[in-house]
Amino acid sequence: MKKEKTLASSLNRRITIEKSEKTSDGAGGFITIWKEVATLPAEIKALGDFRQGQGEFYSAMQLLTYGYYKMIIRYRRDINNKMRVSYDARIFNIRRVINQEEKNKYLILIVEEGATI
C-alpha cells in the first residue's frame, strides 16, 4: 500500500518573508528598506500568468517578465500582502494571503514575480 504524501513533507524550499520599513537617508528624507521577518519552509508551485498577454511587457525600453506562484507555508498570523518573499535571489510580491480552510494550519500565498504596475 502506497503511503500518501503529507502537506508538511512537501514544504521543501526555504523562503524569506520581508517587510518594508522607512528609514532616514541622512539628508532629511526617507528610503524604504526590506527587513527579514522569518525564513520558513514552503512549497512553491507556478500558477502561470493571470493577465492578458504573454507574461512580458516593455517599460522604459526594458523587457520585464512576470508570473504568479502559489507558496504554501505553515500558519503565521503576522504575514500580510504588504510584504514580499525572497527566494533563490528572486523577489515575489505577496498579492493574497489565504488561511487554508480557515483552520490556522497553513497559509497559501499568491505571489507575483517581476514588475508591478
Legacy VTK file of the C-alpha trace (Angstrom):
# vtk DataFile Version 3.0
C-alpha trace
ASCII
DATASET POLYDATA
POINTS 117 float
0.000 0.000 0.000
1.408 3.360 -1.045
1.631 5.986 1.702
0.171 9.391 0.785
2.478 12.369 0.822
1.613 14.799 3.620
1.497 18.525 3.041
4.216 19.099 5.638
6.621 16.880 3.696
6.119 18.992 0.556
7.437 22.131 2.290
10.837 21.516 0.738
12.028 25.049 -0.135
13.315 27.827 2.162
11.766 31.254 1.592
12.316 34.521 3.412
9.411 36.825 4.257
10.379 40.510 4.282
8.575 43.689 5.313
9.311 47.243 4.263
10.428 49.930 6.671
11.153 53.582 6.096
14.468 54.810 7.427
16.217 58.160 7.348
18.533 58.730 4.412
20.634 61.154 6.464
19.659 64.109 4.292
16.216 64.809 5.727
14.389 62.257 3.580
13.456 58.633 3.887
14.260 55.466 1.992
12.485 52.118 2.045
14.469 49.110 3.192
13.346 45.489 3.432
13.871 43.671 6.724
13.646 39.928 7.256
10.597 38.748 9.198
11.230 34.998 9.007
12.842 32.249 6.966
10.387 29.392 6.516
9.915 26.077 4.732
7.482 26.353 1.824
6.012 24.551 -1.137
6.216 26.544 -4.376
4.067 25.960 -7.454
3.907 28.040 -10.621
0.429 29.249 -11.499
1.288 30.926 -14.779
0.086 34.309 -15.914
-3.315 35.677 -14.894
-3.007 38.795 -17.034
-3.702 39.041 -20.716
-0.699 38.628 -22.942
2.398 36.519 -22.829
3.727 37.358 -19.369
6.051 40.103 -20.502
5.849 43.763 -21.409
8.087 46.733 -22.126
8.615 49.538 -19.631
11.256 52.253 -20.056
12.657 50.281 -23.004
13.312 47.173 -20.886
11.651 43.810 -21.290
10.043 42.862 -17.989
8.607 39.448 -17.207
6.200 38.360 -14.507
4.459 35.254 -13.291
2.247 34.069 -10.470
3.071 31.393 -7.940
1.388 29.683 -5.031
3.525 29.308 -1.925
2.262 27.246 0.985
3.706 27.828 4.451
2.727 26.871 7.975
0.242 29.267 9.534
1.505 32.573 10.905
-0.689 35.480 11.882
1.943 38.136 11.047
2.020 37.688 7.242
0.150 40.171 5.024
0.007 41.386 1.434
2.231 44.396 2.117
5.171 42.039 2.483
7.285 40.230 -0.078
9.056 36.891 -0.438
12.705 36.396 -1.288
13.648 33.017 -2.742
16.766 31.942 -4.619
17.831 35.560 -5.367
14.322 36.292 -6.712
11.703 38.677 -5.318
7.966 37.935 -5.199
5.300 40.454 -4.185
2.590 38.939 -1.980
-0.789 39.564 -3.624
-3.084 37.423 -1.420
-2.793 35.598 1.876
-5.295 32.749 2.298
-5.805 30.854 5.552
-6.321 27.395 4.065
-9.766 26.120 5.081
-9.696 28.703 7.941
-8.009 26.089 10.146
-4.910 28.119 11.109
-2.647 25.304 9.897
-1.326 26.546 6.548
-1.262 29.806 4.607
-1.440 29.983 0.851
0.461 32.965 -0.504
-0.412 34.038 -4.028
2.697 35.900 -5.161
3.799 37.711 -8.294
7.347 37.692 -9.548
8.591 40.567 -11.623
7.428 44.066 -12.297
4.308 45.532 -10.789
2.062 48.040 -12.481
LINES 1 118
117 0 1 2 3 4 5 6 7 8 9 10 11 12 13 14 15 16 17 18 19 20 21 22 23 24 25 26 27 28 29 30 31 32 33 34 35 36 37 38 39 40 41 42 43 44 45 46 47 48 49 50 51 52 53 54 55 56 57 58 59 60 61 62 63 64 65 66 67 68 69 70 71 72 73 74 75 76 77 78 79 80 81 82 83 84 85 86 87 88 89 90 91 92 93 94 95 96 97 98 99 100 101 102 103 104 105 106 107 108 109 110 111 112 113 114 115 116
